[in-house]
Amino acid sequence: MTAQTLFYIVLGILTINFIKDKILNALNARHYNDPIPVELDDVYDEEAYKKSQAYKTTNYGFNLWTSLFSFVLTFAFLLLDGFEFVDNIARDYSEHPIVNGLLFFGIIMIASDIITTPFSYYKTFVIEEKFGFNKTTKKTFIVDKIKGWLMMIILGGGILSIIIWFYQLTGDQFWLYAWVIITVFTVLMNMFYSKLIVPLFNKQKPLEDGELRHKISDYAKSVGFSLSKIFVIDGSKRSTKANAYFSGFGSEKRVTLYDTLINDLDDDEIVAVLAHEVGHYKRKHIIYNLTTSILLTGLTLFVLSIFISNPLLSNAIGVAKPSFHVGLIAFGLLYSPISEITGLVMNYVSRVFEYQADDYAKATYKAAPLITSLKKLSKNSLSNLTPHKAYVFMHYSHPTLLDRVKNLSK
């Protein structure tokens, strides 16, 4: 196989992915005006449903243009040997593999972020603002960007440096060392993300002592779940949309409730949502997802180690001088169909896990408040109640609201 053949394969993968996504989005959009199912007729009144339809249509148009822009830009970048251009800039500063790799990725990622920032700004301050979701200030938007870049430089750059160093030291065996490094990082992030990363962007405080905390504690005791760390995060700093999540394990496990969730739901509904999260923990979904992620990472790195030394990878995207960092980009583009398949499997498993967590909440608490909480959260985020089945299959990590309500109502 020649480098030119691989180049055409890369262009083909990008084109097929783009067309596939546009077809799925169009199919989904055709259902925006479907009648609301009987089981969900209490979610929206007529005015709210019209607002939901307008929100979905606006986002559909916005995503169509942004994805088209991204596709054309990537296609042009490949056709015009953009990776060769960036690689030459990096090599003008240094030929050291680590420095060269860091500069190469740094230029591409920061430039990409700068180019897409106007779209992000429009999404936040025009679309989300128009429909009443946005609470982000322009100062917060800018500060978030800067913090994101710093995290990318420190964490991303640090991990990339170590991986390139191991590649230079051990050759094709680098994947084992890289796997260990990424595994340790992943486990630490799962355990300490809420403690180390979240405070950089949001304020967290323990849930105040009161009726809600007592109800949560009583429920946790009733199912033998040791839970002392219950935090409230200032999600309203950026959006009116509500959320809750469970993080960590062992002594570091904690529940984080968005302040918007506490404002939108009553105590019974919040406990029901918590019961769902506890269900994930009790059914060992967190451990399963973590283990699967680690195994998939190991498999990907092993496959990468087989091809990374082949100069065809770098040549395939127009770079004459082979290197680890350019090969990494080419491999990512060629490997994307396999990643898509594994993503489909993971989404399916995730949807099964959501049903199991719902069943756990129903069995250990009550189904009714979980149903009403899901409906309220859907209404408040103007969710699509009638998505196309193919779109759900390809993109949803959670079952649809209708499917969850039917399951909980059994």
N, C-alpha and C positions, 0 to 999 in steps of 0.2 A: 504493500500500500504506500502511495506517495503522499507527500505533505499537501499537495494540491487536492487530492481526494479527501483527506481529512478536513481540509479547509471547507470544502463544499459540504461535507457532513455536518460541520459546525453550523454553517449557514442554514442547512436544512433543518437541523434541530431547533434553531431559533425561530425559523419561519413556521414550522409545524406547531410549536408551542404557542406562538402568537395567534395563529388561526384557530387552534383548539380553544384557547381562552376566549377569543372573541365570539365563537359559536356558542360556547357555554353561557357567556354573559348575555348574549342576545336571547337565547332560550329562556334564561331566567327572567329577563326583562319582560318577555311576553306574558308572564304570569303576575306582573305587578298589579293589574287591575282585576284579578280573579276575585270572586265573592269570598268573604271570610268564612271559613268552616264553622259549622254550628257550635262546635266545642269551644271556639274562640270568639264568639260573637260579642262577648262582654269585654274584650280587650280594647277595642277602639269604638268611639262614637263616630258619627259621620264626619265631623270636622277633623278629628284626630286621624282618621283613616285617609282623608284627602291629604293631610300634611305628611303622613307616612309615604303615600304614593309619590308626592312631590319630592320628598327627600331621596327616595330610591331612584327616581328618574334623574335627579340632579347628579347624584353620585355615579350613576351609570354613564352619563355623558362625560363627566369629569374623568373617570377611570379610562374611558375609551380613548380620550385624547392624550392622557398622560402615558398610557401603555403604548400608544402609537408613537409618541415622541421617543420613548425609551427604546422601542424596537428599531426605529429609523436611525437613532443615534448609535446604537450598538452595531447595527449592520454597517453603517458608514465608517465607524471606527475600525472595524475589521477590514473592510475593503480598502481603506486608505492607510493600512499598516500602522494604526494608532499605537498598538502595543510596542512595535519596533521603535516608534518615535519616543515613547515614554521611557523605554529601556535604555535608549541612547542618552537621554537626559540624565537618568540615574547613573549610568556608567561614566558620564563626564565628571561626576563628582567623586565616584569611588568605584573600584573594581572588586572591592572586598565583598564576598557573597552576601554577608549579613547586611551590611550597609546598603549595598545595591538593592537587595530584596526589600528592605524597609522603605527606601526611597521610591521604588517602583510602586509598591502597594499604597504608600502614603499619597503619592501624586494622584493615582487613579481613584482612590476612595474619597479623598477630600475634594477633588475636582468634581466627582460624581455627586457628592453631597451638595456642593455649591450650586451645580447646575439644576438639581432637583428641588432646592430650597424654595424657589418661587412657587412651585406647585404645592409644597407643604404649607407655605404661608397662605396661599389662596384657599386651600382645604380648611385650614384652621380659622382664618379670620374672615372668610367670605361664606363658605358653605356651612360650616359648623356654627358660625355666628348667626347666619340667616335663620337657622332652624332652632336657635336657642340653646345649643349645647356648649358653645365655647366660653370658657372662663379664663383662658390663658391670656396674659398680658404680653405685649411685644417684648418687654424686658425679659420675662420668663422664657419666651420663645428663643430669644438670642442666647440667654444663659444656658438653656438646655442644649443648644447646638454646641456651644463651647465645651460644656462638660462632656457631651457625647464624643467630641473629637479627642479630648484629653484621655477619656477612658479607652478609646480605640488605640491611641498611641501607646499608652502605658500597658494595658492588658493585651490587646491584640499584637502590638509590636513586640512585647516581651515574649509571648508564646511563639510567635513566628521566628524570632531570633533564636530561641532555643532549638526549635525544630530544624532550622537551616544548619545550625551548628552541629546537631547530631547527624544530619545528612552528610555534611562535610567530613565528619569523623568516622561514621560507620557505613556510609554508602546505602545500599538497598535495605539494610537492617534498621534504618532510621525509624521505620514505621512503628517498631516495638516501643522505642523510647518516646516517640511522639504520642503513641496511644496511652502510655502511662501518664505523661504530662497532662494530656487533655482529660483523662479520666480523673486525675486528682483535682484538676481545676473544676470539672463538672460537679464532682461530689461536694467540693468546698462551696461552690456557688449555690447548690441545692440547700446546703445547710445554713449558709451565712449570708445569702443574697439580701434578705430583709434587714439584716443587721449592718451590712457593710455598704451595699450599693444603693438601696432605696433611700437612705438618709441624704444621699447626695442630691436627690431630686425632690423628695417630699419629706414633710414632717410626720412623725409617728408618735403616738402617745398611748399609754395603756388605757383600755376602756375603763371609764370611771365606775366606781362601785355604785351599784344601783340595781333596779329591778331587772334590766336586760342582762347585766353581768351575772346576776344570781340565777336567772333562767338558763343561761349558757352553762354555768358551772353545774347546776343541777342535772342538766341533760348529759353533760360530759361524764359526771359520776355515774349516772344511770346505765351508761354503756361501757363503763370501765375504761374511760379514756382520760388519761392524765393531761390536763390542759390548764396551765397557769398563765401562759403568755397570750393575751388577747389584746390586739392593738387596733387603733383607729388611725387611718391615713387620710391626709387632706386631699382627697381626689378632686374635691370641688375647686381646687386651685387651678385646674386645667379644664375640667369638663363637668357637666351635670350628670353624665352617665355613671351608673353605679356598678360596683363589683365587690367581690370578696375572694380571697384565695388562702390556700393552706400552703405552708412552706416548711422546709426542714424536716428532720426526723430525730428520734431519740430525745435528748434533753433540749435540743434546739427547735423542736416543732412549735409552730405558732400559727395563730389565725389572725389575718389582717382584714378588717372591715373598712370599706370606704365610707367616709362621712356621708356621702350621698346615699349610700345604701341604708344607713341608719335613718336618714331623713325620709326616704321613700317607702320604707317597709315598717310594719308594726313589729313588736317584739316576737310574737309567735312566728311570723314569717322569717325573721332573721335567724331564729333558732332552727327553723326548718332548713334554711340555706346552709347553716353551719352543720346540721346533721348530714346533709349531702356531702359536704367536704370531709367530715369524719368518715363517711362511707368510703370515700376514696382511700383514706388511710387504712381503715380496717380491712378493706379488700386488697390491700397491698398494691394498689395501682401505682403509687408513687415509686415504690421499689421496682416494680415491673417496668415502668417507663424509663427510669434511670438506667436499669440494666440493659434494656433494649437499645437505648441511645448509645450506651458505651459499646455494646457489641457491634452495632451498625457503624460506629466510628472506626472501630478496629478493622472491620471488613473493608471499609472505604480506604483506609490508610494502607492496608495490605495490597489492595488492587492498585493504588497509587504507586506503591513501591515497585511494582512490576514494570510500570510504564514510564516513571518519572525520569529515568536516565536516558530514555530514547529521544534523540534530537528531533524526531518527527513531531513530537508534541509542541515544542517551541516553534518549529518551522511551519506547523499547521496554522498558526495565527500570525504568520508573517514576520517572526523574529528570527534573524539569521543565526545569532549566537545563542546556543542552548543554555538554559539556566534553570535552577530549581523553581524560582519564583514564576517564571513565564510558563514553565511546564505545569505548574499548579493551576494557573488560569485556564490553560487549554484542557487539562484533565477535568476541571469543574464543568466546563461547557459540554464536553463529550459524555460526562458521567450523569448529566442532568436527567436523561430519560430513566435511568435506574433509580435515581433519587426520587423521581416522580412516582414510580411504582411502589417503592418503600413508603413514600408519603401516603399513598392511597391505603396501604395496609395499616399504617399507623392511625390514620383517620378512622378507619373502620373499627379498629380495636378501641380507640378513644370513645367512639359512639357507644360501643358495648359497655365500656366502663361507666359512662354517664348513666345508662339505664340501671346498672348495678348500684351505683351510688344513690340514685333516686329510690330504688327498691329498699335500700338500707334505711334511708330517711323515712320512708313510708312505714317500714316495719318497727323502727325504734322511736319514731316520733309521730308525725301525722302527715298524711298526704295533702290534705286541704290547704294548709298554709304554704306548702311548697308550690302547689299549683297557682295560688293567687300571687305568690312572690314572683314566679316566672312570668306570669301575665303582666304584672306591674312593670317588671324590668324590661319586658319586650315593648310595652307601650311607651315607656319613658325614653327608650332608645330608638323609637320608630322602626322597629325590626320588621323584616319581611316575613309575613305569616304564610305566604304561599310560594315558597321557592320551588324551582324545577328539580325533579328527582335527580337528573344527571348532574346538576350543579351541586346538589347536596352530596352526592356520592363522591365527587371530585374534590370538593373544598371544605365541607363541614366536618369539624372535629367533634361537634355536639349534634345530637338528634334535633330535628325541628321542634318548635314549641308544640305543634299539634301532636307529634309522635310521643313527646314526653308527657303531655296531658293525658293522652289515651292510655299510656302505660301506668301512670299514677292513679288513674280512675278505675283500674281493674279491681 
